[in-house]
Amino acid sequence: MAKIEIRSERCKSCQYCIKFCPKGVLAVGEKVNSKGYEYVVPVNMDACIACCMCARICPDGAIEVYK
């Protein structure tokens, strides 16, 4: 099973990871980081296939995927 780790302080909620995830694993959360952005959180980890598309597309390097 895969694990997605999101560094909330790096996330600026561009939502590229959400748009490019083929399985709909990520969504914008309700909490806000210190920069004022509602950061992305995993919401459907059971569907994750560890393709790493979210980590590759993130312009801020905020996502790590562990297989």
DSSP file (Angstrom, degrees, kcal/mol; ACC not computed):
  #  RESIDUE AA STRUCTURE BP1 BP2  ACC     N-H-->O    O-->H-N    N-H-->O    O-->H-N    TCO  KAPPA ALPHA  PHI   PSI    X-CA   Y-CA   Z-CA
    1    1 A M              0   0    0      0, 0.0     2,-0.1     0, 0.0    48,-0.1   0.000 360.0 360.0 360.0 139.0    0.0    0.0    0.0
    2    2 A A        -     0   0    0     46,-0.4     2,-0.4    43,-0.2    65,-0.2  -0.386 360.0-152.9 -82.2 159.4    1.2    3.5   -0.9
    3    3 A K  E     -A   66   0A   0     63,-2.6    63,-3.1    -2,-0.1     2,-0.5  -1.000   2.7-157.1-133.0 132.9    1.7    6.4    1.5
    4    4 A I  E     -A   65   0A   0     -2,-0.4     2,-0.5    61,-0.2    61,-0.2  -0.945   5.9-167.0-111.8 127.0    1.5   10.0    0.4
    5    5 A E  E     -A   64   0A   0     59,-3.0    59,-2.5    -2,-0.5     2,-0.5  -0.961   3.8-165.9-114.2 124.2    3.2   12.6    2.6
    6    6 A I  E     -A   63   0A   0     -2,-0.5     2,-1.2    57,-0.2    57,-0.2  -0.943  17.5-142.5-113.8 123.5    2.4   16.3    1.9
    7    7 A R    >>  -     0   0    0     55,-3.2     3,-1.6    -2,-0.5     4,-1.1  -0.716  17.7-163.1 -82.6  98.4    4.5   19.1    3.4
    8    8 A S  T 34 S+     0   0    0     -2,-1.2     3,-0.3     1,-0.3    -1,-0.2   0.799  82.4  58.9 -58.0 -33.6    1.7   21.5    4.2
    9    9 A E  T 34 S+     0   0    0      1,-0.2    -1,-0.3    -3,-0.1    26,-0.1   0.741 107.1  47.7 -71.3 -20.9    3.9   24.5    4.5
   10   10 A R  T <4 S+     0   0    0     -3,-1.6    -1,-0.2    52,-0.1     2,-0.2   0.718  90.3  99.5 -87.7 -22.5    5.2   24.1    1.0
   11   11 A C     <  +     0   0    0     -4,-1.1    26,-0.2    -3,-0.3    22,-0.1  -0.451  42.7 179.3 -72.5 130.8    1.8   23.7   -0.6
   12   12 A K        -     0   0    0     -2,-0.2    -1,-0.1    24,-0.1    26,-0.1   0.150  49.5-113.1-114.6  16.9    0.3   26.7   -2.2
   13   13 A S        +     0   0    0     24,-0.1    25,-0.1     1,-0.1    -2,-0.1   0.843  64.2 148.7  58.6  40.2   -2.9   25.0   -3.3
   14   14 A C        -     0   0    0      1,-0.1    -1,-0.1     4,-0.0    -3,-0.0   0.754  47.2-145.2 -71.6 -23.0   -2.2   25.2   -7.1
   15   15 A Q     >  +     0   0    0      1,-0.1     4,-2.1     3,-0.1     5,-0.2   0.596  58.2 130.7  69.6  15.6   -4.2   21.9   -7.3
   16   16 A Y  H  > S+     0   0    0      1,-0.2     4,-2.3     2,-0.2     5,-0.2   0.910  72.9  55.0 -60.2 -40.9   -2.1   20.4  -10.1
   17   17 A C  H  > S+     0   0    0      1,-0.2     4,-1.0     2,-0.2    -1,-0.2   0.875 108.0  48.6 -61.6 -37.5   -1.7   17.2   -8.1
   18   18 A I  H  4 S+     0   0    0      1,-0.2     3,-0.4     2,-0.2    -1,-0.2   0.924 112.7  47.4 -67.4 -44.7   -5.5   16.9   -7.8
   19   19 A K  H  < S+     0   0    0     -4,-2.1    -2,-0.2     1,-0.2    -1,-0.2   0.844 116.7  42.4 -66.9 -34.6   -6.0   17.5  -11.5
   20   20 A F  H  < S+     0   0    0     -4,-2.3    -1,-0.2    -5,-0.2    -2,-0.2   0.534  83.7 108.2 -94.5  -6.5   -3.3   15.0  -12.6
   21   21 A C    ><  -     0   0    0     -4,-1.0     3,-0.7    -3,-0.4    27,-0.0  -0.597  57.1-155.7 -72.0 120.6   -4.1   12.2  -10.2
   22   22 A P  T 3  S+     0   0    0      0, 0.0    -1,-0.2     0, 0.0    -4,-0.0   0.650  89.8  42.9 -72.4 -12.8   -5.7    9.4  -12.2
   23   23 A K  T 3  S-     0   0    0     -3,-0.0    24,-0.1    21,-0.0    -2,-0.1   0.396 105.2-117.2-115.7   1.6   -7.5    8.0   -9.1
   24   24 A G    <   +     0   0    0     -3,-0.7    19,-0.1    -6,-0.2    24,-0.1   0.894  61.5 146.6  65.9  41.0   -8.8   11.0   -7.3
   25   25 A V        +     0   0    0     18,-0.1    18,-3.5    22,-0.1    19,-1.6   0.786  51.8  59.7 -80.0 -28.8   -6.7   10.5   -4.2
   26   26 A L  E     +B   42   0B   0     16,-0.3     2,-0.3    -9,-0.2    -5,-0.1  -0.691  53.4 166.8-109.0 154.8   -6.1   14.1   -3.3
   27   27 A A  E     -B   41   0B   0     14,-2.2    14,-3.0    -2,-0.3     2,-0.4  -0.971  45.2 -87.9-153.6 162.2   -8.4   17.1   -2.4
   28   28 A V  E     -B   40   0B   0     -2,-0.3    12,-0.2    12,-0.2    11,-0.1  -0.637  49.0-141.7 -75.4 128.1   -8.0   20.5   -0.9
   29   29 A G  E     -     0   0B   0     10,-2.7    -1,-0.1    -2,-0.4    11,-0.0  -0.131  14.7-117.5 -81.8-177.9   -8.3   20.3    2.9
   30   30 A E  E    S+     0   0B   0      8,-0.1     2,-0.1     2,-0.1    -1,-0.1   0.619  84.6  89.2 -97.0 -15.8  -10.0   22.6    5.3
   31   31 A K  E     -     0   0B   0      8,-0.2     8,-0.9     1,-0.0     2,-0.4  -0.482  67.4-138.8 -84.7 156.8   -6.9   23.6    7.3
   32   32 A V  E     -B   38   0B   0      6,-0.2     6,-0.2    -2,-0.1    -2,-0.1  -0.924   9.2-137.0-117.9 137.2   -4.7   26.6    6.3
   33   33 A N    >   -     0   0    0      4,-2.7     3,-1.9    -2,-0.4   -24,-0.1  -0.239  40.8 -88.9 -82.9-179.7   -0.9   26.7    6.4
   34   34 A S  T 3  S+     0   0    0      1,-0.3    -1,-0.1     2,-0.1   -25,-0.1   0.670 126.8  58.1 -67.1 -15.8    1.1   29.7    7.7
   35   35 A K  T 3  S-     0   0    0      2,-0.1    -1,-0.3   -26,-0.1   -26,-0.0   0.477 120.9-105.7 -90.9  -3.3    1.1   31.3    4.3
   36   36 A G  S <  S+     0   0    0     -3,-1.9     2,-0.4     1,-0.3    -2,-0.1   0.565  75.9 132.6  93.9   9.8   -2.7   31.3    4.2
   37   37 A Y        -     0   0    0    -26,-0.2    -4,-2.7   -29,-0.1     2,-0.8  -0.773  59.4-129.2 -97.5 138.5   -3.3   28.5    1.7
   38   38 A E  E     -B   32   0B   0     -2,-0.4    -6,-0.2    -6,-0.2     2,-0.1  -0.768  41.5-142.8 -77.3 112.3   -5.7   25.6    2.2
   39   39 A Y  E     -     0   0B   0     -8,-0.9   -10,-2.7    -2,-0.8    -8,-0.2  -0.373  10.8 -99.4 -87.0 160.9   -3.3   22.8    1.5
   40   40 A V  E     -B   28   0B   0    -12,-0.2   -12,-0.2    -2,-0.1    -1,-0.1  -0.456  38.5-175.4 -77.2 143.8   -3.9   19.5   -0.3
   41   41 A V  E     -B   27   0B   0    -14,-3.0   -14,-2.2    -2,-0.2     2,-0.4  -0.969  32.0-104.3-136.1 151.9   -4.6   16.3    1.7
   42   42 A P  E     +B   26   0B   0      0, 0.0   -16,-0.3     0, 0.0     3,-0.1  -0.634  39.8 166.9 -74.6 133.2   -5.0   12.7    0.8
   43   43 A V  S    S+     0   0    0    -18,-3.5   -17,-0.2    -2,-0.4   -18,-0.1   0.508  71.7  35.8-122.0 -12.2   -8.7   11.7    1.0
   44   44 A N    >   +     0   0    0    -19,-1.6     3,-1.8     1,-0.1     4,-0.5  -0.391  61.0 158.1-141.9  58.7   -8.8    8.3   -0.8
   45   45 A M  G >   +     0   0    0      1,-0.3     3,-1.2     2,-0.2   -43,-0.2   0.770  69.1  68.0 -60.6 -28.5   -5.6    6.5    0.0
   46   46 A D  G 3  S+     0   0    0      1,-0.3    -1,-0.3    -3,-0.1   -44,-0.1   0.777  99.9  51.1 -62.7 -24.9   -7.1    3.1   -0.8
   47   47 A A  G <  S+     0   0    0     -3,-1.8    -1,-0.3   -23,-0.1    -2,-0.2   0.606  82.7 117.2 -86.8 -12.6   -7.3    4.1   -4.5
   48   48 A C    <   -     0   0    0     -3,-1.2   -46,-0.4    -4,-0.5    -3,-0.0  -0.338  40.2-175.1 -63.0 130.7   -3.7    5.2   -4.7
   49   49 A I        -     0   0    0    -48,-0.1    -1,-0.1    -2,-0.1    -3,-0.0   0.229  43.2-118.4-108.3  10.7   -1.6    3.2   -7.2
   50   50 A A        +     0   0    0      1,-0.1    -2,-0.1    16,-0.1    15,-0.1   0.854  62.4 148.4  55.3  41.2    1.7    5.0   -6.3
   51   51 A C        -     0   0    0      1,-0.1    -1,-0.1     4,-0.0    14,-0.0   0.686  49.9-140.4 -75.5 -17.7    2.1    6.3   -9.8
   52   52 A C     >  +     0   0    0      1,-0.1     4,-2.3     3,-0.1     5,-0.2   0.580  60.5 132.3  68.9  12.7    3.9    9.4   -8.3
   53   53 A M  H  >  +     0   0    0      1,-0.2     4,-2.3     2,-0.2     5,-0.2   0.896  69.9  54.0 -60.1 -39.8    2.2   11.7  -10.8
   54   54 A C  H  > S+     0   0    0      1,-0.2     4,-1.2     2,-0.2    -1,-0.2   0.916 110.3  45.8 -61.2 -43.8    1.3   14.1   -7.9
   55   55 A A  H  4 S+     0   0    0      1,-0.2     8,-0.2     2,-0.2    -1,-0.2   0.878 113.7  49.1 -68.2 -37.7    4.9   14.3   -6.7
   56   56 A R  H  < S+     0   0    0     -4,-2.3    -2,-0.2     1,-0.2    -1,-0.2   0.865 113.5  45.5 -69.7 -36.2    6.2   14.8  -10.2
   57   57 A I  H  < S+     0   0    0     -4,-2.3    -1,-0.2    -5,-0.2    -2,-0.2   0.681  84.4 107.6 -83.6 -18.2    3.7   17.6  -11.1
   58   58 A C    ><  -     0   0    0     -4,-1.2     3,-0.9    -5,-0.2     5,-0.1  -0.463  54.9-159.9 -67.4 117.1    4.1   19.5   -7.9
   59   59 A P  T 3  S+     0   0    0      0, 0.0    -1,-0.2     0, 0.0    -4,-0.0   0.655  89.4  47.7 -72.1 -13.8    6.0   22.7   -8.6
   60   60 A D  T 3  S-     0   0    0     -3,-0.0    -2,-0.1     0, 0.0    -3,-0.0   0.356 105.3-120.7-109.5   4.7    7.0   23.2   -5.0
   61   61 A G    <   +     0   0    0     -3,-0.9   -50,-0.1    -6,-0.2    -6,-0.1   0.872  65.9 140.6  60.4  37.4    8.2   19.7   -4.1
   62   62 A A        +     0   0    0    -52,-0.1   -55,-3.2   -56,-0.1     2,-0.4   0.529  48.1  72.3 -89.3  -6.3    5.6   19.4   -1.4
   63   63 A I  E     -A    6   0A   0     -8,-0.2     2,-0.4   -57,-0.2   -57,-0.2  -0.925  50.3-178.4-122.3 134.7    4.6   15.7   -2.1
   64   64 A E  E     -A    5   0A   0    -59,-2.5   -59,-3.0    -2,-0.4     2,-0.5  -0.988  11.7-157.7-123.1 137.0    6.5   12.5   -1.4
   65   65 A V  E     -A    4   0A   0     -2,-0.4     2,-0.5   -61,-0.2   -61,-0.2  -0.969   5.5-165.8-117.1 128.7    5.1    9.1   -2.4
   66   66 A Y  E      A    3   0A   0    -63,-3.1   -63,-2.6    -2,-0.5   -16,-0.1  -0.949 360.0 360.0-114.8 130.7    6.2    5.9   -0.7
   67   67 A K              0   0    0     -2,-0.5    -1,-0.1   -65,-0.2   -63,-0.1   0.432 360.0 360.0 -92.7 360.0    5.5    2.5   -2.1
